[in-house]
């Protein structure tokens, strides 16, 4: 005996008939399950998380080059926000002289960061193509996929740094309310534009700016709220925690932060995919 899918259950159908918003939410949720978007979001976050540690290696190596022969700069950095960075911060506070630049370590860190970052963007492309129902044979080859990933790293990586800086000013600085609102609005705009470009550039399925706008706007606002909350809450929690527990909190917070970002981005794509579909209507009875 076969059962009707949950989207065709009587209570769900009545809700879909009464509200266009509910109908859109049901279609988006059903597509989320069908496209296995939750699994794809987890994989994107996983490879994004793997890229963080070689990135920290690159950061500490560059910092070692900068601090060599500059004791006054070293003291200024120790008393700045840099000492809150996980793993790096405790080393700066205890003995910053041990941080030394090494060209070989820097090259290794950059290669590992690029490898993990490309893995994350390869997975993101696959997830967006799954959402757009692109056939496997119609997807780009290995070379084009990696070129798109490099483009994604440049666009998304740079813009997320800019958005994080903007929301950082809102969350932890004492600027005026008007300035905070302007910073938050700028972060929303940056996130929205980047998400729209991501939906267009990283998927084989052709889409116009108008078609990707709804999901990009919703995701851009959600990103800004998430970044603002993360900057304000996590920054204060880490600053008050001990080095050991602060590191654990940073790792857990980072995994959660990446997972929520990838989930929001793919949910925006699912929203764009569901919007053009016709609203469900009951079948017309046959007379005669």
Secondary structure, 3 states (H helix, E strand, C coil): CCCCCHHHCHHHHHHHHHCHHHHHHHHHHHHHHHCCHHHHHHHHHHHHHHHHHHHHHHHHHHHHHHHCCCHHHHHHHHCCHHHHCCCHHHHHHHHHHHCCCCHHHHHHHHHHHHHHHHHHHHHHHHHHHHHCCCCHHHCCCHHHHHHHHHHHHHHHHHHHHHHHHHHHHHHHCCCCHHHHHHHHHHHHHHHHHHHHHHHHHCCCCCCCHHHHHHHHHHHHHHHHHHHHHHHHHHHHHHHHCCHHHHHHHHHHHHHHHHHHHHHHHHHHHHHHHHHCCCCCCCCCCCCC
